[in-house]
């Protein structure tokens, strides 16, 4: 039987370092998270506006602002989502 040769960090059972990176350090994952936040907030604001309208300032105001971006720039956000989907499906 041929014996498997392990080469440093790519040994069996260990994941590659790039797979361990969080969304903060991986630019594509960070963009995906931002797009998901924008789309989710815009959807929630369209169906349940009171949930985001009561928090327009402070830390939770970020979600209200994301909803505004999603509403006002929806063609661009949609194009970015399609681009990210193609990038994830075909280039990752």
C-alpha positions as CSV (number, residue, x, y, z in Angstrom):
1,X,0.0,0.0,0.0
2,X,1.4,3.4,-0.9
3,X,1.9,5.6,2.2
4,X,0.5,9.1,2.2
5,X,3.1,11.8,2.6
6,X,2.2,14.8,4.7
7,X,3.6,18.2,3.8
8,X,3.5,20.6,6.7
9,X,0.3,22.5,7.2
10,X,-1.6,20.7,4.5
11,X,-1.6,17.4,6.5
12,X,-4.7,15.2,6.6
13,X,-7.2,16.5,9.2
14,X,-6.0,20.1,9.1
15,X,-7.7,22.8,7.2
16,X,-5.8,25.3,5.0
17,X,-5.1,28.6,6.7
18,X,-7.3,30.5,4.2
19,X,-10.3,28.4,5.2
20,X,-9.9,29.4,8.8
21,X,-10.0,33.2,8.1
22,X,-13.0,35.1,9.4
23,X,-15.1,37.4,7.3
24,X,-13.1,40.4,8.6
25,X,-9.9,39.3,7.0
26,X,-11.3,37.8,3.8
27,X,-12.4,40.6,1.5
28,X,-14.9,38.5,-0.5
29,X,-16.5,37.1,2.7
30,X,-16.7,40.7,4.1
31,X,-18.4,41.9,1.0
32,X,-20.8,39.0,1.1
33,X,-21.7,39.7,4.8
34,X,-22.3,43.4,4.0
35,X,-24.5,42.6,1.0
36,X,-26.5,40.1,3.1
37,X,-27.0,42.7,5.9
38,X,-28.1,45.3,3.3
39,X,-30.6,42.9,1.6
40,X,-31.9,41.6,4.9
41,X,-32.5,45.1,6.4
42,X,-34.2,46.3,3.2
43,X,-36.5,43.3,3.3
44,X,-37.3,43.7,7.0
45,X,-37.9,47.4,6.5
46,X,-40.3,46.8,3.6
47,X,-42.4,44.2,5.6
48,X,-42.0,45.4,9.2
49,X,-40.9,49.1,9.1
50,X,-41.4,49.7,12.8
51,X,-38.6,47.2,13.8
52,X,-36.0,49.4,12.2
53,X,-37.6,52.9,12.4
54,X,-37.3,53.0,16.2
55,X,-33.5,52.6,16.1
56,X,-32.4,55.4,13.7
57,X,-29.4,56.5,15.8
58,X,-26.8,54.7,17.8
59,X,-25.3,51.3,17.1
60,X,-28.5,49.8,15.9
61,X,-29.0,52.7,13.5
62,X,-26.5,50.9,11.2
63,X,-29.3,48.5,10.3
64,X,-31.7,51.4,9.5
65,X,-29.0,52.9,7.3
66,X,-28.4,49.6,5.6
67,X,-32.1,49.4,4.8
68,X,-32.0,52.9,3.3
69,X,-29.0,51.9,1.1
70,X,-30.9,48.8,0.0
71,X,-34.0,50.8,-0.8
72,X,-32.4,53.7,-2.6
73,X,-29.7,51.8,-4.5
74,X,-31.6,48.6,-5.1
75,X,-30.5,48.2,-8.8
76,X,-26.8,48.5,-7.7
77,X,-27.3,46.2,-4.7
78,X,-28.9,43.6,-7.0
79,X,-26.1,43.8,-9.5
80,X,-23.6,43.4,-6.6
81,X,-25.5,40.4,-5.4
82,X,-25.5,38.8,-8.8
83,X,-21.8,39.6,-9.2
84,X,-21.0,38.1,-5.8
85,X,-23.1,35.0,-6.6
86,X,-21.2,34.4,-9.9
87,X,-17.9,35.0,-8.2
88,X,-18.7,32.6,-5.4
89,X,-20.1,29.9,-7.8
90,X,-17.5,30.1,-10.6
91,X,-14.3,31.4,-9.1
92,X,-14.2,30.1,-5.5
